[in-house]
Amino acid sequence: MRTTGLAWLVCAGIVLGACARPERDAPRVAGGNADRGRAVLIARECGACHRIPGIPGAHGTVGPPLERYRERVYVAGRLPNLPNHLVAWIRDAPSLDPGTAMPDLDVSESEARDIAAYLYR
């Protein structure tokens, strides 16, 4: 059985379309404020480890870059990218993944919500 070029193009389009992740609206982080989150990211010097857009000097390469965070599928490669998972990760990453290089930075619940709101903006 021979498949025509058009059939291959249709199949390729379906496969690629299924893999593409359209840009999502920013998830709402209850109680989070992106402006405060930016201030917390600067004060906590998160840019020493991460590349973070809009944060002065945030050119770190130890942790993953945090650009376009809302488009990611997972938090830390293991949890669905939902606000409650991101907040929990920011608060205490080692409790969720004991092998992570990200330390527990003693971030409060409100600070974590603000950081998450900034990353999802």
N, C-alpha and C positions, 0 to 999 in steps of 0.2 A: 504494500500500500504506500503510495507517494503522498507526501503532504506538500501543499503549495506554499509559496513564500508568504502569501497573505495569511494563511492559517498559522504559520510560525509567528508572524507579527502580532496577530491577535492573542495567541498564547503568551508571548513575551509581555505584551501589554497587561494582560491579566495578572501575571506573576509579579511584575514590577509594581503594578498598582496595589497589589495586596501587601507588598513590603513597604511601600511608601507610608510615611506617617505625616499626615497633614498637620500644619501648625495649629496647635490647640489654643483656645482661649486660656488665659492665665487662671490656674486653679485659685479658688478663694481660700485664704488661710484665715480661719476665724481668729479674731483678735490680733492679727498681724498687720504691721504698718511698714511698707517698703522703705520709707524715708528713715525711720528708726533703724530698720535692718541694715541699711547702708552705713549708718553711724556705728552700729555694733560691729559690722565686718571690718571697718577701719580701726576701731578701738581694740578689737581682739586680734588684729594683725593677721587675719585669715589669708591675706594675700602673700604672706611669707611662704605658704605651701600651695596655694591655688592661684590660677589666673582667673580674675573676676572682672568682667566688664564694669566700668564706671567706678572702680575702686582705685584710688591713686596708689601706685607702686605694687599693685597686685599682679605680679608676674611670676609667682612661684611655680615650680615644676615638680614638687614632691607629691602633691595630690592632683587629682584630675582637674582640668579646666572646667569652670562652672558657667560657661557661655550657654545660652539657649537652654537653660535647665528644664523649662516646662515642656520641652519637646522630647525629653528622655523617657525611656520606657521604665527604667528601674532606678531606684535609689541604691547607690553602692553596688550595683550589679546584682542585687538579690531581692529587693522588696519592690512591689509595684510603686511607681512614682505617684504617690498620693500625698497630700499635705501632712496627714498624721504620721506617715512613715518618715518623711523628710524631717519633720520636727523632732521625732524620736531619735533619728540618726544624728542630727546636730547636737542634741542634748547629751547623748551618751553612746557614741558609735561602738565602743568596745563591748557594751552589753548586748548589742545586736550581732556583732561579728568579732569575737575575741581575737581573731588574727589580723584585724585591720591595723593599718599604720596610723589612722586618725586617733588622736588621744581624746580622752574625756576632758573637755575644756571647762567644765563646771558652768555651762551656759544655762541660764534660767529658762523656764518655759516661755515667758514672754519674749525674751531675747531670741529664742529659737523660732518662735512664730514670726517675729519681725524679719529675721534672716531669711526664712522660707518665703515670706511675702516678697522680699527683694529679689530672690533668685527666680521666682516665678513671674516676675513682672515682664 
